[in-house]
Amino acid sequence: MLLIYCAILPIAVKEILSVSETARFLNKHPDTIRRWIDKKILPARKISAGGTGVFVLLKYDVLEFAVSTVLKHQAREKKVMQQSSSVQKKLL
């Protein structure tokens, strides 16, 4: 069993990001990432390391968050553009 765990661990570690790695990827401050974790905006797991523990994030979750944020932003922009063209038509 230990042999299987040792074989899987390097693969699994490649799929895990620290708060600072996530911050660099999303171009945000690590405190922002921690705040999003606390508010349950960004899913994370707390592991017992370093006395108080540290948060780790799955790459999949971070990528899903990034894509959904971009899509929400695009939808918001589209809605604003539609509203502004509607207002322009009324003014004409």
N, C-alpha and C positions, 0 to 999 in steps of 0.2 A: 504494500500500500504506500509506503514511504517513497518507493522508487517512482510510482505514478505521480505522486504529489510533487516530487522534485523535477519531474519531466514537464509537468503542466505549469509550474510556478513561473518560469521565465516567459512563457507565452502570455500568461495572465498579467504579469507585471507590465508588459508592453501595452496593455489595454487600460492601464490605470494612470491617472494624472494627479499630481499634487495641486494644491491651491495655486502656488506660484506658476506652475506650468500652464494651468488653465487660464490664469490671468494673462500670461504672455500670449497664449493662443487667441484669446478673445480681445486682446488689446485693452485690458482693464486693470485696475489696481487690485492687488490681492484682497484688500479690505472690502472692495465691492463684491468680489466672489464670495467671501465669507458672509457678507450681509445677505446675498442672494440665497446662500445655503441656509442661513438662519430663518429666512422668510419662506423657505421651501420653494423658491423660484427655480433653483438649480439643484437637482438631486445629488446627494453625496452620502458617503458612508464614513463613519468615524471608526478609526482603528486605534487600538491601545498601543501607542508608541510615544516615547518621550515623556512619560509621566502623565500628562493630561490628555494625550491622544491627539491625533491629527485627522483632518478630513482628506479623503481621497475621492476622486471622481472617475467614473468610467468614461472612456473616450466616446463611446456611443452616445451617452447622455449629453456630453458637451457638444458633440456635433449636432444632435437632434435639437438642442437648445439654440445653437447658432442658426441653423436652417429655419426653425420656426420663428425666430426673432426677425430674420430677414424677410420672410414671407409676410409676417404681420406688418412690418414697416411698409412693404410694397403695397399691401392692401389698403393701409391707411393713406398712403400717398395717392393712390387711385381714387379713393373716396373724396379726398380734398380737391383733386383735379376736377372730378365730376361736379362737386358743389360749386367750385369757382366758375366753371363754364355755365352752369345753370344761372348763377347770379349775373354773369355777363349777358346772357340772353335776355334776362328780365330788364336789364338796364338799357338794352338796345330796343 
